[in-house]
């Protein structure tokens, strides 16, 4: 297996939730709707704020990868 194939396989494993991390679907499956926008005591962000951060970061990474400017 060459380096490119190895990296692709590794990225797919990470996206599938391997290496000791829960998948996105597992994390949100039973998350109560009433807590989506609530900021827990002692924490700086709500679940919705974290999800929005993930969305923006993914868009930014994809945009950076696609656009050479």
Residue pairs with C-beta under 8 A, 6 or more apart in sequence:
1 9
13 19
14 21
16 23
17 23
17 24
17 26
31 47
35 47
36 46
36 47
36 48
37 46
37 47
37 48
38 46
38 47
39 45
39 46
39 49
40 46
45 53
